[in-house]
Amino acid sequence: MAQTLGQPGPIARAIRSAARVLFTTLLFTAGGMGLGLLLGIIGLVTYGLLAGVQPDMRNAYRHVAIPVAITIGCVAFAGALALELRARRTRA
């Protein structure tokens, strides 16, 4: 099958699709980390005020931000992959 000038080959299309999926996953994972950290800090400060103790802020990373980022990153990867496969199927 001959390809015309200006048409990307199958390897270039696959690399471009993979880059889009990975970039989207990275973007959503970073946003999830930020959102999880914000919610973790707010929760720990609220807990500290209500309980009258000084909370350990490392728990905001360990128990809130990282699990939220992993969850959102996995969902973003699956969603971006599904959208990319659907777009590729309609283009073909």
Chimera marker file (.cmm) of the C-alpha trace (Angstrom):
<marker_set name="trace">
<marker id="1" x="0.000" y="0.000" z="0.000" r="1" g="1" b="0" radius="0.5"/>
<marker id="2" x="1.641" y="3.233" z="-1.147" r="1" g="1" b="0" radius="0.5"/>
<marker id="3" x="1.298" y="6.329" z="0.966" r="1" g="1" b="0" radius="0.5"/>
<marker id="4" x="1.195" y="9.778" z="-0.544" r="1" g="1" b="0" radius="0.5"/>
<marker id="5" x="3.438" y="12.654" z="0.397" r="1" g="1" b="0" radius="0.5"/>
<marker id="6" x="2.160" y="14.441" z="3.491" r="1" g="1" b="0" radius="0.5"/>
<marker id="7" x="0.286" y="11.415" z="4.857" r="1" g="1" b="0" radius="0.5"/>
<marker id="8" x="1.846" y="10.100" z="8.077" r="1" g="1" b="0" radius="0.5"/>
<marker id="9" x="2.598" y="6.405" z="8.236" r="1" g="1" b="0" radius="0.5"/>
<marker id="10" x="1.080" y="3.973" z="10.719" r="1" g="1" b="0" radius="0.5"/>
<marker id="11" x="4.045" y="4.226" z="13.102" r="1" g="1" b="0" radius="0.5"/>
<marker id="12" x="3.857" y="8.028" z="13.179" r="1" g="1" b="0" radius="0.5"/>
<marker id="13" x="0.108" y="7.906" z="13.829" r="1" g="1" b="0" radius="0.5"/>
<marker id="14" x="0.621" y="5.406" z="16.655" r="1" g="1" b="0" radius="0.5"/>
<marker id="15" x="3.342" y="7.536" z="18.246" r="1" g="1" b="0" radius="0.5"/>
<marker id="16" x="1.171" y="10.653" z="17.946" r="1" g="1" b="0" radius="0.5"/>
<marker id="17" x="-1.780" y="8.853" z="19.547" r="1" g="1" b="0" radius="0.5"/>
<marker id="18" x="0.386" y="7.483" z="22.362" r="1" g="1" b="0" radius="0.5"/>
<marker id="19" x="1.808" y="10.938" z="23.032" r="1" g="1" b="0" radius="0.5"/>
<marker id="20" x="-1.695" y="12.427" z="23.254" r="1" g="1" b="0" radius="0.5"/>
<marker id="21" x="-2.836" y="9.725" z="25.679" r="1" g="1" b="0" radius="0.5"/>
<marker id="22" x="0.261" y="10.064" z="27.881" r="1" g="1" b="0" radius="0.5"/>
<marker id="23" x="0.097" y="13.872" z="27.924" r="1" g="1" b="0" radius="0.5"/>
<marker id="24" x="-3.577" y="13.824" z="28.895" r="1" g="1" b="0" radius="0.5"/>
<marker id="25" x="-2.869" y="11.267" z="31.624" r="1" g="1" b="0" radius="0.5"/>
<marker id="26" x="0.018" y="13.338" z="32.986" r="1" g="1" b="0" radius="0.5"/>
<marker id="27" x="-2.059" y="16.518" z="32.960" r="1" g="1" b="0" radius="0.5"/>
<marker id="28" x="-4.979" y="14.945" z="34.827" r="1" g="1" b="0" radius="0.5"/>
<marker id="29" x="-2.649" y="13.186" z="37.288" r="1" g="1" b="0" radius="0.5"/>
<marker id="30" x="-0.931" y="16.463" z="38.152" r="1" g="1" b="0" radius="0.5"/>
<marker id="31" x="-4.294" y="18.159" z="38.581" r="1" g="1" b="0" radius="0.5"/>
<marker id="32" x="-5.473" y="15.292" z="40.774" r="1" g="1" b="0" radius="0.5"/>
<marker id="33" x="-2.355" y="15.598" z="42.907" r="1" g="1" b="0" radius="0.5"/>
<marker id="34" x="-2.973" y="19.294" z="43.396" r="1" g="1" b="0" radius="0.5"/>
<marker id="35" x="-6.652" y="18.827" z="44.152" r="1" g="1" b="0" radius="0.5"/>
<marker id="36" x="-5.947" y="15.953" z="46.534" r="1" g="1" b="0" radius="0.5"/>
<marker id="37" x="-3.300" y="17.954" z="48.356" r="1" g="1" b="0" radius="0.5"/>
<marker id="38" x="-5.640" y="20.929" z="48.703" r="1" g="1" b="0" radius="0.5"/>
<marker id="39" x="-8.432" y="18.736" z="50.061" r="1" g="1" b="0" radius="0.5"/>
<marker id="40" x="-6.018" y="16.911" z="52.368" r="1" g="1" b="0" radius="0.5"/>
<marker id="41" x="-4.662" y="20.138" z="53.826" r="1" g="1" b="0" radius="0.5"/>
<marker id="42" x="-8.156" y="21.557" z="54.320" r="1" g="1" b="0" radius="0.5"/>
<marker id="43" x="-9.262" y="18.324" z="55.987" r="1" g="1" b="0" radius="0.5"/>
<marker id="44" x="-6.247" y="18.146" z="58.284" r="1" g="1" b="0" radius="0.5"/>
<marker id="45" x="-6.504" y="21.797" z="59.298" r="1" g="1" b="0" radius="0.5"/>
<marker id="46" x="-10.203" y="21.334" z="60.040" r="1" g="1" b="0" radius="0.5"/>
<marker id="47" x="-9.456" y="18.188" z="62.051" r="1" g="1" b="0" radius="0.5"/>
<marker id="48" x="-6.690" y="20.000" z="63.934" r="1" g="1" b="0" radius="0.5"/>
<marker id="49" x="-8.984" y="22.873" z="64.830" r="1" g="1" b="0" radius="0.5"/>
<marker id="50" x="-11.808" y="20.601" z="65.964" r="1" g="1" b="0" radius="0.5"/>
<marker id="51" x="-9.627" y="18.174" z="67.925" r="1" g="1" b="0" radius="0.5"/>
<marker id="52" x="-7.294" y="20.822" z="69.316" r="1" g="1" b="0" radius="0.5"/>
<marker id="53" x="-4.151" y="19.109" z="68.048" r="1" g="1" b="0" radius="0.5"/>
<marker id="54" x="-1.441" y="20.039" z="65.592" r="1" g="1" b="0" radius="0.5"/>
<marker id="55" x="-1.877" y="17.667" z="62.612" r="1" g="1" b="0" radius="0.5"/>
<marker id="56" x="1.027" y="16.073" z="60.765" r="1" g="1" b="0" radius="0.5"/>
<marker id="57" x="0.822" y="17.600" z="57.283" r="1" g="1" b="0" radius="0.5"/>
<marker id="58" x="2.761" y="14.696" z="55.761" r="1" g="1" b="0" radius="0.5"/>
<marker id="59" x="-0.483" y="12.754" z="56.014" r="1" g="1" b="0" radius="0.5"/>
<marker id="60" x="-2.008" y="15.099" z="53.431" r="1" g="1" b="0" radius="0.5"/>
<marker id="61" x="0.460" y="13.682" z="50.885" r="1" g="1" b="0" radius="0.5"/>
<marker id="62" x="0.519" y="10.094" z="52.095" r="1" g="1" b="0" radius="0.5"/>
<marker id="63" x="-3.146" y="9.395" z="52.687" r="1" g="1" b="0" radius="0.5"/>
<marker id="64" x="-4.984" y="11.841" z="50.451" r="1" g="1" b="0" radius="0.5"/>
<marker id="65" x="-3.007" y="13.415" z="47.589" r="1" g="1" b="0" radius="0.5"/>
<marker id="66" x="-1.190" y="10.359" z="46.256" r="1" g="1" b="0" radius="0.5"/>
<marker id="67" x="-4.217" y="8.006" z="46.256" r="1" g="1" b="0" radius="0.5"/>
<marker id="68" x="-6.375" y="10.716" z="44.625" r="1" g="1" b="0" radius="0.5"/>
<marker id="69" x="-3.707" y="11.330" z="41.969" r="1" g="1" b="0" radius="0.5"/>
<marker id="70" x="-3.350" y="7.607" z="41.228" r="1" g="1" b="0" radius="0.5"/>
<marker id="71" x="-7.119" y="7.166" z="40.949" r="1" g="1" b="0" radius="0.5"/>
<marker id="72" x="-7.648" y="10.195" z="38.713" r="1" g="1" b="0" radius="0.5"/>
<marker id="73" x="-4.606" y="9.230" z="36.616" r="1" g="1" b="0" radius="0.5"/>
<marker id="74" x="-5.947" y="5.716" z="36.013" r="1" g="1" b="0" radius="0.5"/>
<marker id="75" x="-9.382" y="7.026" z="35.078" r="1" g="1" b="0" radius="0.5"/>
<marker id="76" x="-7.817" y="9.651" z="32.789" r="1" g="1" b="0" radius="0.5"/>
<marker id="77" x="-5.641" y="7.024" z="31.097" r="1" g="1" b="0" radius="0.5"/>
<marker id="78" x="-8.594" y="4.735" z="30.450" r="1" g="1" b="0" radius="0.5"/>
<marker id="79" x="-10.747" y="7.618" z="29.215" r="1" g="1" b="0" radius="0.5"/>
<marker id="80" x="-8.063" y="9.083" z="26.948" r="1" g="1" b="0" radius="0.5"/>
<marker id="81" x="-7.296" y="5.645" z="25.525" r="1" g="1" b="0" radius="0.5"/>
<marker id="82" x="-10.971" y="4.978" z="24.824" r="1" g="1" b="0" radius="0.5"/>
<marker id="83" x="-11.420" y="8.366" z="23.159" r="1" g="1" b="0" radius="0.5"/>
<marker id="84" x="-8.283" y="7.912" z="21.062" r="1" g="1" b="0" radius="0.5"/>
<marker id="85" x="-9.348" y="4.449" z="19.916" r="1" g="1" b="0" radius="0.5"/>
<marker id="86" x="-12.813" y="5.732" z="19.061" r="1" g="1" b="0" radius="0.5"/>
<marker id="87" x="-11.355" y="8.649" z="17.102" r="1" g="1" b="0" radius="0.5"/>
<marker id="88" x="-8.972" y="6.353" z="15.246" r="1" g="1" b="0" radius="0.5"/>
<marker id="89" x="-11.823" y="3.983" z="14.363" r="1" g="1" b="0" radius="0.5"/>
<marker id="90" x="-13.919" y="6.824" z="12.933" r="1" g="1" b="0" radius="0.5"/>
<marker id="91" x="-10.956" y="8.208" z="10.959" r="1" g="1" b="0" radius="0.5"/>
<marker id="92" x="-10.223" y="4.865" z="9.310" r="1" g="1" b="0" radius="0.5"/>
<link id1="1" id2="2" r="1" g="1" b="0" radius="0.2"/>
<link id1="2" id2="3" r="1" g="1" b="0" radius="0.2"/>
<link id1="3" id2="4" r="1" g="1" b="0" radius="0.2"/>
<link id1="4" id2="5" r="1" g="1" b="0" radius="0.2"/>
<link id1="5" id2="6" r="1" g="1" b="0" radius="0.2"/>
<link id1="6" id2="7" r="1" g="1" b="0" radius="0.2"/>
<link id1="7" id2="8" r="1" g="1" b="0" radius="0.2"/>
<link id1="8" id2="9" r="1" g="1" b="0" radius="0.2"/>
<link id1="9" id2="10" r="1" g="1" b="0" radius="0.2"/>
<link id1="10" id2="11" r="1" g="1" b="0" radius="0.2"/>
<link id1="11" id2="12" r="1" g="1" b="0" radius="0.2"/>
<link id1="12" id2="13" r="1" g="1" b="0" radius="0.2"/>
<link id1="13" id2="14" r="1" g="1" b="0" radius="0.2"/>
<link id1="14" id2="15" r="1" g="1" b="0" radius="0.2"/>
<link id1="15" id2="16" r="1" g="1" b="0" radius="0.2"/>
<link id1="16" id2="17" r="1" g="1" b="0" radius="0.2"/>
<link id1="17" id2="18" r="1" g="1" b="0" radius="0.2"/>
<link id1="18" id2="19" r="1" g="1" b="0" radius="0.2"/>
<link id1="19" id2="20" r="1" g="1" b="0" radius="0.2"/>
<link id1="20" id2="21" r="1" g="1" b="0" radius="0.2"/>
<link id1="21" id2="22" r="1" g="1" b="0" radius="0.2"/>
<link id1="22" id2="23" r="1" g="1" b="0" radius="0.2"/>
<link id1="23" id2="24" r="1" g="1" b="0" radius="0.2"/>
<link id1="24" id2="25" r="1" g="1" b="0" radius="0.2"/>
<link id1="25" id2="26" r="1" g="1" b="0" radius="0.2"/>
<link id1="26" id2="27" r="1" g="1" b="0" radius="0.2"/>
<link id1="27" id2="28" r="1" g="1" b="0" radius="0.2"/>
<link id1="28" id2="29" r="1" g="1" b="0" radius="0.2"/>
<link id1="29" id2="30" r="1" g="1" b="0" radius="0.2"/>
<link id1="30" id2="31" r="1" g="1" b="0" radius="0.2"/>
<link id1="31" id2="32" r="1" g="1" b="0" radius="0.2"/>
<link id1="32" id2="33" r="1" g="1" b="0" radius="0.2"/>
<link id1="33" id2="34" r="1" g="1" b="0" radius="0.2"/>
<link id1="34" id2="35" r="1" g="1" b="0" radius="0.2"/>
<link id1="35" id2="36" r="1" g="1" b="0" radius="0.2"/>
<link id1="36" id2="37" r="1" g="1" b="0" radius="0.2"/>
<link id1="37" id2="38" r="1" g="1" b="0" radius="0.2"/>
<link id1="38" id2="39" r="1" g="1" b="0" radius="0.2"/>
<link id1="39" id2="40" r="1" g="1" b="0" radius="0.2"/>
<link id1="40" id2="41" r="1" g="1" b="0" radius="0.2"/>
<link id1="41" id2="42" r="1" g="1" b="0" radius="0.2"/>
<link id1="42" id2="43" r="1" g="1" b="0" radius="0.2"/>
<link id1="43" id2="44" r="1" g="1" b="0" radius="0.2"/>
<link id1="44" id2="45" r="1" g="1" b="0" radius="0.2"/>
<link id1="45" id2="46" r="1" g="1" b="0" radius="0.2"/>
<link id1="46" id2="47" r="1" g="1" b="0" radius="0.2"/>
<link id1="47" id2="48" r="1" g="1" b="0" radius="0.2"/>
<link id1="48" id2="49" r="1" g="1" b="0" radius="0.2"/>
<link id1="49" id2="50" r="1" g="1" b="0" radius="0.2"/>
<link id1="50" id2="51" r="1" g="1" b="0" radius="0.2"/>
<link id1="51" id2="52" r="1" g="1" b="0" radius="0.2"/>
<link id1="52" id2="53" r="1" g="1" b="0" radius="0.2"/>
<link id1="53" id2="54" r="1" g="1" b="0" radius="0.2"/>
<link id1="54" id2="55" r="1" g="1" b="0" radius="0.2"/>
<link id1="55" id2="56" r="1" g="1" b="0" radius="0.2"/>
<link id1="56" id2="57" r="1" g="1" b="0" radius="0.2"/>
<link id1="57" id2="58" r="1" g="1" b="0" radius="0.2"/>
<link id1="58" id2="59" r="1" g="1" b="0" radius="0.2"/>
<link id1="59" id2="60" r="1" g="1" b="0" radius="0.2"/>
<link id1="60" id2="61" r="1" g="1" b="0" radius="0.2"/>
<link id1="61" id2="62" r="1" g="1" b="0" radius="0.2"/>
<link id1="62" id2="63" r="1" g="1" b="0" radius="0.2"/>
<link id1="63" id2="64" r="1" g="1" b="0" radius="0.2"/>
<link id1="64" id2="65" r="1" g="1" b="0" radius="0.2"/>
<link id1="65" id2="66" r="1" g="1" b="0" radius="0.2"/>
<link id1="66" id2="67" r="1" g="1" b="0" radius="0.2"/>
<link id1="67" id2="68" r="1" g="1" b="0" radius="0.2"/>
<link id1="68" id2="69" r="1" g="1" b="0" radius="0.2"/>
<link id1="69" id2="70" r="1" g="1" b="0" radius="0.2"/>
<link id1="70" id2="71" r="1" g="1" b="0" radius="0.2"/>
<link id1="71" id2="72" r="1" g="1" b="0" radius="0.2"/>
<link id1="72" id2="73" r="1" g="1" b="0" radius="0.2"/>
<link id1="73" id2="74" r="1" g="1" b="0" radius="0.2"/>
<link id1="74" id2="75" r="1" g="1" b="0" radius="0.2"/>
<link id1="75" id2="76" r="1" g="1" b="0" radius="0.2"/>
<link id1="76" id2="77" r="1" g="1" b="0" radius="0.2"/>
<link id1="77" id2="78" r="1" g="1" b="0" radius="0.2"/>
<link id1="78" id2="79" r="1" g="1" b="0" radius="0.2"/>
<link id1="79" id2="80" r="1" g="1" b="0" radius="0.2"/>
<link id1="80" id2="81" r="1" g="1" b="0" radius="0.2"/>
<link id1="81" id2="82" r="1" g="1" b="0" radius="0.2"/>
<link id1="82" id2="83" r="1" g="1" b="0" radius="0.2"/>
<link id1="83" id2="84" r="1" g="1" b="0" radius="0.2"/>
<link id1="84" id2="85" r="1" g="1" b="0" radius="0.2"/>
<link id1="85" id2="86" r="1" g="1" b="0" radius="0.2"/>
<link id1="86" id2="87" r="1" g="1" b="0" radius="0.2"/>
<link id1="87" id2="88" r="1" g="1" b="0" radius="0.2"/>
<link id1="88" id2="89" r="1" g="1" b="0" radius="0.2"/>
<link id1="89" id2="90" r="1" g="1" b="0" radius="0.2"/>
<link id1="90" id2="91" r="1" g="1" b="0" radius="0.2"/>
<link id1="91" id2="92" r="1" g="1" b="0" radius="0.2"/>
</marker_set>
